Amino acid sequence: MKTLREHVILYDEACPMCNLYTSAFVKYKFLDKQGRASYQNMPKQFTCNIDAKRAVNEIALVNKKTGEVTYGVNSLIKILSQRFPVFKLVFQFKVFNWLATKAYRFVSYNRRIIMPALHKQEEQHEPSLHKGYRIAYLLLTWLFTALVLNAYSKTFTELLPPSTIARELFICGGQMLWQGAILYCFNRKKIWDYLGNMMTISFAGALLLSICLLFQSLFITYNSLIAIILFFVVVGLMFLEHIRRTKLLQLPWLLTASWVLYRCIVLIFIL
């Protein structure tokens, strides 16, 4: 196994996702044992070479011998191609490099809402808000959630009226507007972070429901009552996650109450 030696990857220690994949690089010997360090505690010998603002948004890989620094997807390609040379060949094509860069930035700029930070960091260590990537994230999670809910609603048509994709899009989009309007009244600075976290919760709930749909199609067909019980179990898990994330964002219980109220109002109209 080929290990990329004499290199250090600088990761965001407050980001569970960053911790996970950089520790995996060391564990599986893509990098040597001293091959990772947090940029919050960056070794002093690297400070003169690192673009600190860029390193917050695009993970930096430093060559300890030459001082050369690569950022973002180029850092990951450099690490992976040491073990799998095909990566270097594939990403020489501009179209693959462009797509990989966009995908990397999409995840990186949204990483704190996909897996929220466990503790508050200083302002200079926060990833920048890129409204383009945040809006793209909200739109993709909105569409995916609406599609899954529309498909899942067909499993309990004996108990509730059938849905349509238009209705689910309206409901999911309406919740963003509802919660955004409430938060705007008292803490507009956190609207983008809150909406991102809220749609991550919706996306996670939709993933769980899609697993239920897959299980039903492959193994066993359950009746409408079981389907709706599973639905409310997923909603309960989403409720608990909403409480956890609003606490991390230091936002009040009002947002959880309004989140529940919106769903109750929607249910009344559906019935």
ChimeraX commands (.cxc) that place a marker at each C-alpha (Angstrom):
marker #1 position 0.00,0.00,0.00 radius 0.5
marker #1 position 1.38,3.40,-1.00 radius 0.5
marker #1 position 1.21,6.11,1.65 radius 0.5
marker #1 position 1.55,9.81,0.86 radius 0.5
marker #1 position 4.35,10.77,3.24 radius 0.5
marker #1 position 5.65,14.14,4.41 radius 0.5
marker #1 position 2.24,15.72,3.85 radius 0.5
marker #1 position -0.26,17.14,6.35 radius 0.5
marker #1 position -3.95,17.68,5.68 radius 0.5
marker #1 position -5.51,20.56,7.63 radius 0.5
marker #1 position -9.12,19.85,8.60 radius 0.5
marker #1 position -11.93,21.56,10.51 radius 0.5
marker #1 position -11.92,19.99,13.97 radius 0.5
marker #1 position -15.48,21.21,14.64 radius 0.5
marker #1 position -16.79,19.37,11.58 radius 0.5
marker #1 position -17.70,15.70,12.27 radius 0.5
marker #1 position -17.55,14.94,8.54 radius 0.5
marker #1 position -14.02,16.39,8.22 radius 0.5
marker #1 position -12.88,14.47,11.31 radius 0.5
marker #1 position -14.31,11.26,9.89 radius 0.5
marker #1 position -12.68,11.20,6.47 radius 0.5
marker #1 position -9.31,12.68,7.48 radius 0.5
marker #1 position -8.96,10.16,10.32 radius 0.5
marker #1 position -9.85,7.44,7.79 radius 0.5
marker #1 position -6.98,8.64,5.58 radius 0.5
marker #1 position -4.58,8.09,8.50 radius 0.5
marker #1 position -6.19,4.86,9.73 radius 0.5
marker #1 position -6.03,3.22,6.30 radius 0.5
marker #1 position -2.55,4.61,5.62 radius 0.5
marker #1 position -3.35,6.98,2.79 radius 0.5
marker #1 position -1.39,9.44,4.98 radius 0.5
marker #1 position 1.21,8.70,7.64 radius 0.5
marker #1 position 0.52,8.93,11.38 radius 0.5
marker #1 position 1.41,12.65,11.49 radius 0.5
marker #1 position -0.57,13.30,8.32 radius 0.5
marker #1 position -3.44,15.36,9.75 radius 0.5
marker #1 position -3.84,18.45,11.91 radius 0.5
marker #1 position -6.72,20.85,12.55 radius 0.5
marker #1 position -6.44,24.31,11.05 radius 0.5
marker #1 position -7.73,25.67,14.37 radius 0.5
marker #1 position -4.40,24.45,15.84 radius 0.5
marker #1 position -2.28,24.84,12.74 radius 0.5
marker #1 position 1.47,24.15,13.22 radius 0.5
marker #1 position 3.36,27.45,13.19 radius 0.5
marker #1 position 5.67,26.39,10.37 radius 0.5
marker #1 position 2.69,26.25,7.99 radius 0.5
marker #1 position 1.13,29.64,8.74 radius 0.5
marker #1 position 3.21,31.61,6.25 radius 0.5
marker #1 position 2.29,29.30,3.34 radius 0.5
marker #1 position -1.42,28.79,4.02 radius 0.5
marker #1 position -4.20,30.98,2.69 radius 0.5
marker #1 position -6.17,30.79,5.95 radius 0.5
marker #1 position -9.42,32.08,4.46 radius 0.5
marker #1 position -9.31,29.54,1.64 radius 0.5
marker #1 position -8.32,26.67,3.95 radius 0.5
marker #1 position -11.52,27.18,5.96 radius 0.5
marker #1 position -13.60,26.43,2.85 radius 0.5
marker #1 position -11.32,24.09,0.89 radius 0.5
marker #1 position -9.24,21.58,2.82 radius 0.5
marker #1 position -5.51,22.26,2.54 radius 0.5
marker #1 position -2.78,19.66,1.99 radius 0.5
marker #1 position 0.75,20.83,2.83 radius 0.5
marker #1 position 3.98,19.29,1.58 radius 0.5
marker #1 position 6.22,19.52,4.66 radius 0.5
marker #1 position 9.42,19.39,2.60 radius 0.5
marker #1 position 8.66,21.95,-0.10 radius 0.5
marker #1 position 5.91,24.01,1.56 radius 0.5
marker #1 position 3.67,23.51,-1.48 radius 0.5
marker #1 position -0.06,23.71,-0.68 radius 0.5
marker #1 position -3.01,22.30,-2.59 radius 0.5
marker #1 position -6.65,22.98,-1.76 radius 0.5
marker #1 position -10.05,21.34,-2.00 radius 0.5
marker #1 position -10.63,18.58,-4.50 radius 0.5
marker #1 position -7.01,18.76,-5.68 radius 0.5
marker #1 position -5.89,17.77,-2.16 radius 0.5
marker #1 position -8.18,14.74,-2.21 radius 0.5
marker #1 position -7.07,13.71,-5.71 radius 0.5
marker #1 position -3.42,13.94,-4.63 radius 0.5
marker #1 position -4.04,11.66,-1.65 radius 0.5
marker #1 position -6.19,9.13,-3.52 radius 0.5
marker #1 position -3.98,8.98,-6.63 radius 0.5
marker #1 position -1.02,7.92,-4.49 radius 0.5
marker #1 position -2.89,4.64,-3.88 radius 0.5
marker #1 position -5.01,4.61,-7.05 radius 0.5
marker #1 position -3.12,6.27,-9.95 radius 0.5
marker #1 position -6.25,6.08,-12.14 radius 0.5
marker #1 position -7.66,9.07,-10.21 radius 0.5
marker #1 position -4.87,11.28,-11.49 radius 0.5
marker #1 position -5.51,10.17,-15.06 radius 0.5
marker #1 position -9.29,10.63,-14.89 radius 0.5
marker #1 position -9.13,14.10,-13.38 radius 0.5
marker #1 position -6.76,15.36,-16.03 radius 0.5
marker #1 position -9.91,15.71,-18.13 radius 0.5
marker #1 position -11.30,19.19,-17.48 radius 0.5
marker #1 position -14.92,18.07,-17.36 radius 0.5
marker #1 position -14.28,15.56,-14.55 radius 0.5
marker #1 position -12.18,18.07,-12.63 radius 0.5
marker #1 position -14.87,20.73,-13.01 radius 0.5
marker #1 position -17.66,18.39,-11.85 radius 0.5
marker #1 position -15.59,17.14,-8.91 radius 0.5
marker #1 position -14.74,20.70,-7.88 radius 0.5
marker #1 position -18.39,21.75,-7.95 radius 0.5
marker #1 position -19.46,18.66,-5.99 radius 0.5
marker #1 position -16.69,19.20,-3.43 radius 0.5
marker #1 position -17.59,22.85,-2.91 radius 0.5
marker #1 position -21.29,21.99,-2.66 radius 0.5
marker #1 position -20.53,19.66,0.25 radius 0.5
marker #1 position -17.81,21.81,1.83 radius 0.5
marker #1 position -19.82,25.04,1.97 radius 0.5
marker #1 position -22.79,23.11,3.41 radius 0.5
marker #1 position -20.85,20.78,5.71 radius 0.5
marker #1 position -21.88,22.50,8.95 radius 0.5
marker #1 position -25.57,22.08,8.09 radius 0.5
marker #1 position -25.19,18.49,6.88 radius 0.5
marker #1 position -23.39,17.48,10.09 radius 0.5
marker #1 position -23.55,20.40,12.53 radius 0.5
marker #1 position -20.61,21.50,14.65 radius 0.5
marker #1 position -20.60,20.14,18.19 radius 0.5
marker #1 position -19.33,23.37,19.68 radius 0.5
marker #1 position -19.10,27.02,18.74 radius 0.5
marker #1 position -15.94,28.13,16.99 radius 0.5
marker #1 position -14.38,31.54,16.57 radius 0.5
marker #1 position -15.73,33.54,13.65 radius 0.5
marker #1 position -12.58,33.16,11.52 radius 0.5
marker #1 position -12.93,29.39,11.68 radius 0.5
marker #1 position -16.50,29.33,10.36 radius 0.5
marker #1 position -16.93,28.23,6.73 radius 0.5
marker #1 position -18.12,31.07,4.53 radius 0.5
marker #1 position -21.75,31.32,3.57 radius 0.5
marker #1 position -21.99,30.79,-0.18 radius 0.5
marker #1 position -25.60,31.64,-1.00 radius 0.5
marker #1 position -25.45,29.91,-4.37 radius 0.5
marker #1 position -24.45,26.55,-2.89 radius 0.5
marker #1 position -26.85,27.02,0.04 radius 0.5
marker #1 position -29.80,27.73,-2.27 radius 0.5
marker #1 position -28.82,24.74,-4.42 radius 0.5
marker #1 position -28.80,22.58,-1.27 radius 0.5
marker #1 position -32.23,23.83,-0.19 radius 0.5
marker #1 position -33.68,23.22,-3.65 radius 0.5
marker #1 position -32.25,19.70,-3.97 radius 0.5
marker #1 position -33.40,18.60,-0.51 radius 0.5
marker #1 position -36.80,20.21,-1.11 radius 0.5
marker #1 position -37.28,18.33,-4.39 radius 0.5
marker #1 position -36.05,14.98,-3.00 radius 0.5
marker #1 position -38.25,15.26,0.10 radius 0.5
marker #1 position -41.34,16.11,-1.95 radius 0.5
marker #1 position -40.76,13.21,-4.34 radius 0.5
marker #1 position -40.35,10.68,-1.50 radius 0.5
marker #1 position -43.36,11.99,0.43 radius 0.5
marker #1 position -45.50,11.76,-2.70 radius 0.5
marker #1 position -44.38,8.16,-3.27 radius 0.5
marker #1 position -44.83,7.21,0.40 radius 0.5
marker #1 position -48.31,8.73,0.62 radius 0.5
marker #1 position -49.52,6.03,-1.75 radius 0.5
marker #1 position -48.90,3.40,0.96 radius 0.5
marker #1 position -51.71,4.68,3.19 radius 0.5
marker #1 position -54.38,5.91,0.78 radius 0.5
marker #1 position -56.94,3.83,2.72 radius 0.5
marker #1 position -56.58,6.23,5.65 radius 0.5
marker #1 position -55.72,9.58,4.03 radius 0.5
marker #1 position -56.58,11.26,0.72 radius 0.5
marker #1 position -54.03,10.59,-2.08 radius 0.5
marker #1 position -51.29,13.17,-2.58 radius 0.5
marker #1 position -49.73,14.77,-5.65 radius 0.5
marker #1 position -46.19,15.95,-6.32 radius 0.5
marker #1 position -47.49,19.54,-6.59 radius 0.5
marker #1 position -49.06,19.32,-3.12 radius 0.5
marker #1 position -45.89,17.92,-1.56 radius 0.5
marker #1 position -43.75,20.61,-3.21 radius 0.5
marker #1 position -46.14,23.23,-1.86 radius 0.5
marker #1 position -46.06,21.77,1.66 radius 0.5
marker #1 position -42.25,21.44,1.80 radius 0.5
marker #1 position -41.67,24.85,0.27 radius 0.5
marker #1 position -44.30,26.39,2.53 radius 0.5
marker #1 position -42.49,25.15,5.61 radius 0.5
marker #1 position -39.28,26.92,4.54 radius 0.5
marker #1 position -41.23,30.17,4.08 radius 0.5
marker #1 position -43.13,29.69,7.37 radius 0.5
marker #1 position -40.06,28.97,9.49 radius 0.5
marker #1 position -37.95,31.56,7.67 radius 0.5
marker #1 position -40.55,34.27,8.31 radius 0.5
marker #1 position -40.72,33.43,12.03 radius 0.5
marker #1 position -36.94,33.43,12.44 radius 0.5
marker #1 position -36.65,36.68,10.45 radius 0.5
marker #1 position -38.62,38.43,13.19 radius 0.5
marker #1 position -35.98,37.89,15.88 radius 0.5
marker #1 position -32.71,36.52,14.46 radius 0.5
marker #1 position -32.38,37.06,10.71 radius 0.5
marker #1 position -28.60,36.43,10.81 radius 0.5
marker #1 position -29.18,32.70,11.36 radius 0.5
marker #1 position -31.84,32.17,8.69 radius 0.5
marker #1 position -29.52,30.50,6.16 radius 0.5
marker #1 position -28.00,28.19,8.78 radius 0.5
marker #1 position -31.37,27.28,10.28 radius 0.5
marker #1 position -33.07,26.60,6.95 radius 0.5
marker #1 position -30.13,24.44,5.89 radius 0.5
marker #1 position -30.36,22.41,9.10 radius 0.5
marker #1 position -34.13,22.13,8.84 radius 0.5
marker #1 position -33.95,20.82,5.27 radius 0.5
marker #1 position -31.23,18.35,6.29 radius 0.5
marker #1 position -33.71,16.99,8.84 radius 0.5
marker #1 position -36.37,16.73,6.12 radius 0.5
marker #1 position -33.86,15.05,3.79 radius 0.5
marker #1 position -32.90,12.53,6.49 radius 0.5
marker #1 position -36.59,11.78,7.15 radius 0.5
marker #1 position -37.15,11.27,3.43 radius 0.5
marker #1 position -34.20,8.87,3.31 radius 0.5
marker #1 position -35.73,6.80,6.12 radius 0.5
marker #1 position -39.08,6.72,4.34 radius 0.5
marker #1 position -37.40,5.67,1.09 radius 0.5
marker #1 position -35.80,2.76,2.97 radius 0.5
marker #1 position -39.28,1.78,4.17 radius 0.5
marker #1 position -40.51,1.92,0.56 radius 0.5
marker #1 position -37.58,-0.19,-0.62 radius 0.5
marker #1 position -38.17,-2.75,2.13 radius 0.5
marker #1 position -41.83,-2.96,1.21 radius 0.5
marker #1 position -41.14,-3.44,-2.50 radius 0.5
marker #1 position -38.46,-6.11,-1.95 radius 0.5
marker #1 position -39.59,-8.12,1.07 radius 0.5
marker #1 position -43.05,-7.60,2.48 radius 0.5
marker #1 position -46.15,-5.56,1.77 radius 0.5
marker #1 position -47.62,-3.97,4.89 radius 0.5
marker #1 position -51.02,-2.35,5.28 radius 0.5
marker #1 position -51.89,1.35,5.53 radius 0.5
marker #1 position -51.94,1.32,9.33 radius 0.5
marker #1 position -48.35,0.04,9.59 radius 0.5
marker #1 position -47.26,2.51,6.90 radius 0.5
marker #1 position -48.70,5.47,8.76 radius 0.5
marker #1 position -47.22,4.27,12.09 radius 0.5
marker #1 position -43.79,4.11,10.46 radius 0.5
marker #1 position -44.38,7.60,9.07 radius 0.5
marker #1 position -45.07,9.03,12.53 radius 0.5
marker #1 position -42.05,7.21,13.98 radius 0.5
marker #1 position -39.89,9.00,11.38 radius 0.5
marker #1 position -41.58,12.33,12.20 radius 0.5
marker #1 position -40.81,11.69,15.90 radius 0.5
marker #1 position -37.14,11.15,15.11 radius 0.5
marker #1 position -37.14,14.33,13.03 radius 0.5
marker #1 position -38.69,16.19,15.98 radius 0.5
marker #1 position -35.89,15.07,18.30 radius 0.5
marker #1 position -33.25,16.02,15.74 radius 0.5
marker #1 position -34.87,19.43,15.30 radius 0.5
marker #1 position -34.56,20.02,19.05 radius 0.5
marker #1 position -30.90,18.97,19.00 radius 0.5
marker #1 position -29.97,21.19,16.07 radius 0.5
marker #1 position -31.78,24.29,17.32 radius 0.5
marker #1 position -29.87,23.93,20.59 radius 0.5
marker #1 position -26.59,23.77,18.66 radius 0.5
marker #1 position -27.61,26.91,16.78 radius 0.5
marker #1 position -28.58,28.53,20.11 radius 0.5
marker #1 position -32.10,29.19,18.88 radius 0.5
marker #1 position -35.23,29.15,21.09 radius 0.5
marker #1 position -37.91,26.48,21.49 radius 0.5
marker #1 position -40.27,28.74,19.54 radius 0.5
marker #1 position -38.87,27.35,16.28 radius 0.5
marker #1 position -39.59,23.76,17.29 radius 0.5
marker #1 position -43.09,24.76,18.38 radius 0.5
marker #1 position -43.75,26.52,15.06 radius 0.5
marker #1 position -42.26,23.53,13.17 radius 0.5
marker #1 position -44.81,21.24,14.90 radius 0.5
marker #1 position -47.63,23.76,14.48 radius 0.5
marker #1 position -47.07,23.98,10.72 radius 0.5
marker #1 position -47.28,20.19,10.38 radius 0.5
marker #1 position -50.47,20.10,12.46 radius 0.5
marker #1 position -52.07,22.78,10.28 radius 0.5
marker #1 position -51.09,20.85,7.13 radius 0.5
marker #1 position -52.56,17.63,8.56 radius 0.5
marker #1 position -55.86,19.40,9.35 radius 0.5
marker #1 position -56.12,20.68,5.78 radius 0.5
marker #1 position -55.28,17.26,4.32 radius 0.5
marker #1 position -57.96,15.58,6.42 radius 0.5
marker link #1:1,2 radius 0.2
marker link #1:2,3 radius 0.2
marker link #1:3,4 radius 0.2
marker link #1:4,5 radius 0.2
marker link #1:5,6 radius 0.2
marker link #1:6,7 radius 0.2
marker link #1:7,8 radius 0.2
marker link #1:8,9 radius 0.2
marker link #1:9,10 radius 0.2
marker link #1:10,11 radius 0.2
marker link #1:11,12 radius 0.2
marker link #1:12,13 radius 0.2
marker link #1:13,14 radius 0.2
marker link #1:14,15 radius 0.2
marker link #1:15,16 radius 0.2
marker link #1:16,17 radius 0.2
marker link #1:17,18 radius 0.2
marker link #1:18,19 radius 0.2
marker link #1:19,20 radius 0.2
marker link #1:20,21 radius 0.2
marker link #1:21,22 radius 0.2
marker link #1:22,23 radius 0.2
marker link #1:23,24 radius 0.2
marker link #1:24,25 radius 0.2
marker link #1:25,26 radius 0.2
marker link #1:26,27 radius 0.2
marker link #1:27,28 radius 0.2
marker link #1:28,29 radius 0.2
marker link #1:29,30 radius 0.2
marker link #1:30,31 radius 0.2
marker link #1:31,32 radius 0.2
marker link #1:32,33 radius 0.2
marker link #1:33,34 radius 0.2
marker link #1:34,35 radius 0.2
marker link #1:35,36 radius 0.2
marker link #1:36,37 radius 0.2
marker link #1:37,38 radius 0.2
marker link #1:38,39 radius 0.2
marker link #1:39,40 radius 0.2
marker link #1:40,41 radius 0.2
marker link #1:41,42 radius 0.2
marker link #1:42,43 radius 0.2
marker link #1:43,44 radius 0.2
marker link #1:44,45 radius 0.2
marker link #1:45,46 radius 0.2
marker link #1:46,47 radius 0.2
marker link #1:47,48 radius 0.2
marker link #1:48,49 radius 0.2
marker link #1:49,50 radius 0.2
marker link #1:50,51 radius 0.2
marker link #1:51,52 radius 0.2
marker link #1:52,53 radius 0.2
marker link #1:53,54 radius 0.2
marker link #1:54,55 radius 0.2
marker link #1:55,56 radius 0.2
marker link #1:56,57 radius 0.2
marker link #1:57,58 radius 0.2
marker link #1:58,59 radius 0.2
marker link #1:59,60 radius 0.2
marker link #1:60,61 radius 0.2
marker link #1:61,62 radius 0.2
marker link #1:62,63 radius 0.2
marker link #1:63,64 radius 0.2
marker link #1:64,65 radius 0.2
marker link #1:65,66 radius 0.2
marker link #1:66,67 radius 0.2
marker link #1:67,68 radius 0.2
marker link #1:68,69 radius 0.2
marker link #1:69,70 radius 0.2
marker link #1:70,71 radius 0.2
marker link #1:71,72 radius 0.2
marker link #1:72,73 radius 0.2
marker link #1:73,74 radius 0.2
marker link #1:74,75 radius 0.2
marker link #1:75,76 radius 0.2
marker link #1:76,77 radius 0.2
marker link #1:77,78 radius 0.2
marker link #1:78,79 radius 0.2
marker link #1:79,80 radius 0.2
marker link #1:80,81 radius 0.2
marker link #1:81,82 radius 0.2
marker link #1:82,83 radius 0.2
marker link #1:83,84 radius 0.2
marker link #1:84,85 radius 0.2
marker link #1:85,86 radius 0.2
marker link #1:86,87 radius 0.2
marker link #1:87,88 radius 0.2
marker link #1:88,89 radius 0.2
marker link #1:89,90 radius 0.2
marker link #1:90,91 radius 0.2
marker link #1:91,92 radius 0.2
marker link #1:92,93 radius 0.2
marker link #1:93,94 radius 0.2
marker link #1:94,95 radius 0.2
marker link #1:95,96 radius 0.2
marker link #1:96,97 radius 0.2
marker link #1:97,98 radius 0.2
marker link #1:98,99 radius 0.2
marker link #1:99,100 radius 0.2
marker link #1:100,101 radius 0.2
marker link #1:101,102 radius 0.2
marker link #1:102,103 radius 0.2
marker link #1:103,104 radius 0.2
marker link #1:104,105 radius 0.2
marker link #1:105,106 radius 0.2
marker link #1:106,107 radius 0.2
marker link #1:107,108 radius 0.2
marker link #1:108,109 radius 0.2
marker link #1:109,110 radius 0.2
marker link #1:110,111 radius 0.2
marker link #1:111,112 radius 0.2
marker link #1:112,113 radius 0.2
marker link #1:113,114 radius 0.2
marker link #1:114,115 radius 0.2
marker link #1:115,116 radius 0.2
marker link #1:116,117 radius 0.2
marker link #1:117,118 radius 0.2
marker link #1:118,119 radius 0.2
marker link #1:119,120 radius 0.2
marker link #1:120,121 radius 0.2
marker link #1:121,122 radius 0.2
marker link #1:122,123 radius 0.2
marker link #1:123,124 radius 0.2
marker link #1:124,125 radius 0.2
marker link #1:125,126 radius 0.2
marker link #1:126,127 radius 0.2
marker link #1:127,128 radius 0.2
marker link #1:128,129 radius 0.2
marker link #1:129,130 radius 0.2
marker link #1:130,131 radius 0.2
marker link #1:131,132 radius 0.2
marker link #1:132,133 radius 0.2
marker link #1:133,134 radius 0.2
marker link #1:134,135 radius 0.2
marker link #1:135,136 radius 0.2
marker link #1:136,137 radius 0.2
marker link #1:137,138 radius 0.2
marker link #1:138,139 radius 0.2
marker link #1:139,140 radius 0.2
marker link #1:140,141 radius 0.2
marker link #1:141,142 radius 0.2
marker link #1:142,143 radius 0.2
marker link #1:143,144 radius 0.2
marker link #1:144,145 radius 0.2
marker link #1:145,146 radius 0.2
marker link #1:146,147 radius 0.2
marker link #1:147,148 radius 0.2
marker link #1:148,149 radius 0.2
marker link #1:149,150 radius 0.2
marker link #1:150,151 radius 0.2
marker link #1:151,152 radius 0.2
marker link #1:152,153 radius 0.2
marker link #1:153,154 radius 0.2
marker link #1:154,155 radius 0.2
marker link #1:155,156 radius 0.2
marker link #1:156,157 radius 0.2
marker link #1:157,158 radius 0.2
marker link #1:158,159 radius 0.2
marker link #1:159,160 radius 0.2
marker link #1:160,161 radius 0.2
marker link #1:161,162 radius 0.2
marker link #1:162,163 radius 0.2
marker link #1:163,164 radius 0.2
marker link #1:164,165 radius 0.2
marker link #1:165,166 radius 0.2
marker link #1:166,167 radius 0.2
marker link #1:167,168 radius 0.2
marker link #1:168,169 radius 0.2
marker link #1:169,170 radius 0.2
marker link #1:170,171 radius 0.2
marker link #1:171,172 radius 0.2
marker link #1:172,173 radius 0.2
marker link #1:173,174 radius 0.2
marker link #1:174,175 radius 0.2
marker link #1:175,176 radius 0.2
marker link #1:176,177 radius 0.2
marker link #1:177,178 radius 0.2
marker link #1:178,179 radius 0.2
marker link #1:179,180 radius 0.2
marker link #1:180,181 radius 0.2
marker link #1:181,182 radius 0.2
marker link #1:182,183 radius 0.2
marker link #1:183,184 radius 0.2
marker link #1:184,185 radius 0.2
marker link #1:185,186 radius 0.2
marker link #1:186,187 radius 0.2
marker link #1:187,188 radius 0.2
marker link #1:188,189 radius 0.2
marker link #1:189,190 radius 0.2
marker link #1:190,191 radius 0.2
marker link #1:191,192 radius 0.2
marker link #1:192,193 radius 0.2
marker link #1:193,194 radius 0.2
marker link #1:194,195 radius 0.2
marker link #1:195,196 radius 0.2
marker link #1:196,197 radius 0.2
marker link #1:197,198 radius 0.2
marker link #1:198,199 radius 0.2
marker link #1:199,200 radius 0.2
marker link #1:200,201 radius 0.2
marker link #1:201,202 radius 0.2
marker link #1:202,203 radius 0.2
marker link #1:203,204 radius 0.2
marker link #1:204,205 radius 0.2
marker link #1:205,206 radius 0.2
marker link #1:206,207 radius 0.2
marker link #1:207,208 radius 0.2
marker link #1:208,209 radius 0.2
marker link #1:209,210 radius 0.2
marker link #1:210,211 radius 0.2
marker link #1:211,212 radius 0.2
marker link #1:212,213 radius 0.2
marker link #1:213,214 radius 0.2
marker link #1:214,215 radius 0.2
marker link #1:215,216 radius 0.2
marker link #1:216,217 radius 0.2
marker link #1:217,218 radius 0.2
marker link #1:218,219 radius 0.2
marker link #1:219,220 radius 0.2
marker link #1:220,221 radius 0.2
marker link #1:221,222 radius 0.2
marker link #1:222,223 radius 0.2
marker link #1:223,224 radius 0.2
marker link #1:224,225 radius 0.2
marker link #1:225,226 radius 0.2
marker link #1:226,227 radius 0.2
marker link #1:227,228 radius 0.2
marker link #1:228,229 radius 0.2
marker link #1:229,230 radius 0.2
marker link #1:230,231 radius 0.2
marker link #1:231,232 radius 0.2
marker link #1:232,233 radius 0.2
marker link #1:233,234 radius 0.2
marker link #1:234,235 radius 0.2
marker link #1:235,236 radius 0.2
marker link #1:236,237 radius 0.2
marker link #1:237,238 radius 0.2
marker link #1:238,239 radius 0.2
marker link #1:239,240 radius 0.2
marker link #1:240,241 radius 0.2
marker link #1:241,242 radius 0.2
marker link #1:242,243 radius 0.2
marker link #1:243,244 radius 0.2
marker link #1:244,245 radius 0.2
marker link #1:245,246 radius 0.2
marker link #1:246,247 radius 0.2
marker link #1:247,248 radius 0.2
marker link #1:248,249 radius 0.2
marker link #1:249,250 radius 0.2
marker link #1:250,251 radius 0.2
marker link #1:251,252 radius 0.2
marker link #1:252,253 radius 0.2
marker link #1:253,254 radius 0.2
marker link #1:254,255 radius 0.2
marker link #1:255,256 radius 0.2
marker link #1:256,257 radius 0.2
marker link #1:257,258 radius 0.2
marker link #1:258,259 radius 0.2
marker link #1:259,260 radius 0.2
marker link #1:260,261 radius 0.2
marker link #1:261,262 radius 0.2
marker link #1:262,263 radius 0.2
marker link #1:263,264 radius 0.2
marker link #1:264,265 radius 0.2
marker link #1:265,266 radius 0.2
marker link #1:266,267 radius 0.2
marker link #1:267,268 radius 0.2
marker link #1:268,269 radius 0.2
marker link #1:269,270 radius 0.2
marker link #1:270,271 radius 0.2
view
